[in-house]
Amino acid sequence: MAGAVSALFLLDIKGRVLIWRDYQGDVSAAQAERFFTKLIEKEVDPESHSPVEIDDGISYMFIQHNNVFLMTAARQNCNAASILLFLHRVVDVFKHYFEELEEESLRDNFVVVYELLDEMMDFGYPQYTEAKILSEFIKTDAYRMEVAQRPPMAVTNAVSWRSEGIRYKKNEVFLDVIESVNKLVNSNGQIIRSDVVGALKMRTYLSGMPECKLGLNDRVLLEAQGRTAKGKAIDLDDIKFHQCVRLARFENDRTISFIPPDGSFDLMTYRLSTQVKPPIWVEAQVERHSRSRIEITVKARSQFKERSTATNVEIVLPAPSDATNPNIRASMGSASYAPENDSLVWKIKSFPGGKEYMCRAEFSLPSITAEDATAEKKAPIRVKFEIPYFTVSGIQTLCGSQSSPMPLCRRLFRTFKRRLAGGRSLTSPKIFKSYAETFASVLRQCALDSRLAALGLALHGHALRAGISADPSVSSKILALYALSGRPSDRDLLLAESRRTPGLFSFNLAIAESARSGDLVSARQVFDGMTERNAVTWTLMVDGHMKRGDVADAVAYFESSPCKTVVSFTAFISGFVLNGLHHDALTNFLRMFASGLMPNEVTFTCILKACVLAGEFDLAKCIVALIVKTNFDRHLSVRNSLISFYLRVGELEKARAVFNETEERDVVSWTILLDVYAQMGDLKQARQLFDEMPERNEVSWSTMIARYGQSGESVEAMNLFCLMLRDGCEPNGSCLASAISSSVACGNSLFGSSVHCYTLKVGFESYIFVSSSLIDMYCKSKAPNDGRRVFDLILEKNTVCWNSMVAGYSCNDLIEEAEELFKVMPERNVASWNALISGYAENGHFAKALETFDKMLVSEQMPNQMTFSSVLLACANLCSIDRGKNLHGRIVKLGIQNEVFLGTALINMYAKSGDIESAMRMFSEMPEKNLVCWSAMIQGLADNGYADESITTFDEMIRAGVTPNDAPFLAVLFACSHRGLVDRGLQYFNSMEKVYGIAPKAKHYTCIIDLLARAGHLWEAEELIGTMPIKPEANALVALLSAASSLRDEDMSQRVANRLWELERHNSAGHVLLSNTYASCGRWRDVAKVRTEMKLLGMKKNVGCSSIQTRNQLHTFFSWGMKHPDSLKVYEMLDLVMSEMTGYKLPLTSALLTL
């Protein structure tokens, strides 16, 4: 059955929805309009359009009749032929009702249209009812209306757009000309389309019923003022007036009169089709480098006069959809990458006329591109901006008087006018000085308050007209105003054109603003042009160069400074600390002290940090004594440094005492103490301190999240990360890496992928430790290809990234890929070798693990504990005890045999190699034992048949106060099973949940079922399988089936085998054991049936193997195998043994089925 239609739309020729009916609620009118607009904009003949289109998962089917489109939209699979036939039937019905289907007939009869649509489509399913039948139920007479010439007075006021009785204390009228330029330019610079859409926007606050007049031709006004009109006439198209406008006098003098509405309205709209020069011209150049990198260079040039300034300029350029790792540099403004829109957004707050700026962006592209990847779209470059007091068409608003909207400006010039009216002149020195001081005071307030910046710029013009802009006090404030309002180009112009020397305040402010924005060239130009400099000037130059990493030039400026103060020394010392030159910082601190200058609180804060980082703790203690002696410890920044210092040297009590004595604490104080508690493992106290913090920043959040992750509480770390985002705090790179690692620890790859999306959004994917965490997360989530994509997108890979990728391939058993990556690594360290060796050992390639270890030794790379652990694991699985003992000797020679981690690996190696005495001796010699160590010894004893010793060791562990987890319980249950200790085993099993709160896993139930079955308690074992709260393992059913087969219980064997096959249909053990049961009972037909079924399913009995190492060579033998070079000799020896066994008769009951 075909799907239902979601909605039916009736649209006009421009794609606007006239009438629509919603049936399913999953398609909106806005979606239909957007789709149809895109369809109309295609440069294709409308009649040649396909009547069926798919956009964003929605199927659109449409037909056109006259100037009306009929369209259906559906998300389900609909029969296109049926829907198109239905649309044509709708046209026939409408023509039957309205004689002709047109836009006007739909608007005039919309009630009837809705009734017809409801009747002709039932919940999205077309109904083919004849028009004659519909006309019997849906009438049109009841909806006919008589059209009157004008509405009666009772319906509206005398003026429908304005109410009567409006009163204002102050009558005001505002008139603005707003124009929007829409231009389409091709890649060659040719203008394809140019439209200027403008509006005269008016805002009126007038009392009563005022009548306003507006002249639309300036010639009359200019001639009345004795001026001649200049410029050409402007031809406007598509002019539309508000309904309040009367055009009685328009033909005579181009004057309109109107009674305006109250508030804001569009008095007139128009369109100008003349081609005009784009106010801002943008050129973009795109270069691709070896399909892995793309570089975009953008130039933006303003093509209007210098006296105008474009504001809020936004240039949006398309970027490849797979671009990452943006590296963006802009000569003006700020630029950022918007991955959600696949675009580069360049924003310039202020763009003066006649200027040109440049932006460069580099992106990384994936080195591997899918074959079915779609071609890159050529999206247009979009430019948005605003230019106050500027119109493209040249239309201006002229009036006979000036307005002063700012109260401060009004009071100032009212005083100015009164002074002139009183007969005084500004040429009087006293009056000039007084007026200049007043003006300078106002400008200073405008410079310090960004909200008054516009007023300050207006006052600059008044200062020029009044002739006081040359006064030093006024000119310095004007310079400061332009510097702080983000207009450095105007500031530089003022400096160049100034004939008098501005105050030092202005020059220093210009240097500070340039250094803050990183423009050291401009800072040097201002510095070189100064005839007088003070200590602040030299300090600003030193600080600016230090913060940009230019230490050599900073030293040159400092040494050239004739006036060295505490502030300049502090800037010099903090610069060395910032650039990691801690000993240079200490040397200059002592130099400052020797010159007789006393440090301030900033100096002490910087030098304490330098002492700690340089390891000069004795000097730091002397500085701490000086701080206390000079009472500088009352400053919060110094107290924070003291807390940090005490924590670094391990004096926690002193650090806590300083913290408690601090009355006013900031977020730094709390974070320092928080990190200490977290490092000590006291997460409860750290969380309590974290919750008590009155304010948190990204460092405090990151510290808490990282410590939770390192302590194994990954879920709490992820919850805290989500809480951080909800709190509105943006995480840093360290926090993102911790969140990703936490998702790996608890196996929540979905959360990790969400964090990855966030890193792409905020641009942190280029951070090495974030990328390494992402590689680790994807590889441990069994998605190594995604990890490789992250690896390929890293531009500057370090050894950590390479190691993460090698380890990721290894843990997914992609050994060949790991080997290839390992071979091309530019640099290897011990972690690189460990990643490959552990990959071999953990995936069963034990011989290769030992071979790679030998290559590591040849390369003179020193192994560490991780290396030895992996190699010992390989030796244990190969039963290579000689090689294991050799490794033990190396470990003793390095002096690391007492490490718990390595001791446990040695115990495991000796136990799996059958040398239980050496394992027990190693265990007894260990000075410290943890839970893993105890578990390895208990398991080793149980595996080698020392059941009683295994149980005894478990009891010793309990007496030693070590709380067991599920691992030692599994080992002791295994020992009880092989020893036949049913009661003891059940006692251990029941104590897991009752005493230790450990929920038994499937493996524990398997041991208990094997214990009961071996002891002949088949019914109890089968009952346990039926009542256990989790799904049983196949091994549990095999254990029960093996016991039932040994006891010739045919019924139970059949039941257990059927249940085993429901769990694992291709489990060969079930077929073999059931066949043995039938054979022992003489049911040979059933034996043949089971054997035939195994052949049909392609199953074979698992082949056994054995291995032995002699003369440093490992020999492995498989049942009926001929791969070993000495296989013939081995089989000759077996034949000799079999001949010696002639006469011995094997009992029939123990015969097994051999396949």
Helices and strands as residue ranges (DSSP letters): E 7-11, E 17-22, H 29-41, G 46-48, E 52-55, E 58-65, E 68-74, H 80-98, H 103-108, H 110-120, E 121-122, E 125-126, H 131-137, G 141-143, E 172-185, E 191-205, E 212-215, H 218-224, E 237-241, E 245-246, H 250-253, E 255-258, E 263-272, E 280-289, E 293-302, E 309-318, E 324-330, E 334-338, E 343-352, E 356-364, E 382-386, H 407-421, H 429-448, G 450-452, H 453-466, H 472-484, H 488-497, H 504-516, H 520-528, H 535-547, H 551-560, H 566-578, H 582-594, H 601-614, H 617-629, G 632-634, H 636-648, H 652-661, H 667-679, H 683-692, H 698-710, H 714-726, H 733-745, H 749-762, H 768-780, H 784-792, H 799-811, H 815-823, H 830-842, H 846-858, H 865-878, H 881-894, H 900-912, H 916-925, H 931-943, H 947-959, H 966-979, H 982-994, H 1002-1014, H 1018-1027, H 1034-1046, H 1050-1063, H 1068-1080, H 1084-1096, E 1105-1110, E 1113-1118, H 1127-1140, G 1148-1150
